[in-house]
C-alpha cells in the first residue's frame, strides 16, 4: 500500500491572491454546499486549488492541458479526414475507369 503524503508535503509553493468580497462569498457558499453534500470539512484553499487546476486544464496554449490535447487531436482528425476524402476520390475514379473498360 503506497504511503499517503500530507497536504503540507504536496503543496510547497506559496502564492498570495486577493479576492473580491463577492468571490469570497461564493467560495464560502460553495464550501458550505460541499460540506453538506460530503459531510466533511472543506477548506477554501482546496476549492481555490480545484479552480486553478480546472482553469489550467482548459488552457489551449498550455502544453499538456486537456484543451491543447483536444486541439492537437482535432487537427490530426481533420488531416486524416482530408486523406480519407482523397483516397475515396481516387477509388471512385478507379472504379469508374474499370467500369468503362468492362463496358467497352
Secondary structure, 3 states (H helix, E strand, C coil): CCCCCCHHHHCCCCCCCCCCHHHHHHHHHHHHHHHHHHCCCCCHHHHHHHHHHHHHHCCCCCCCCHHHHHHHHHHHHHHHHHHHHHHHHHHHHHHHHHHHHHHC
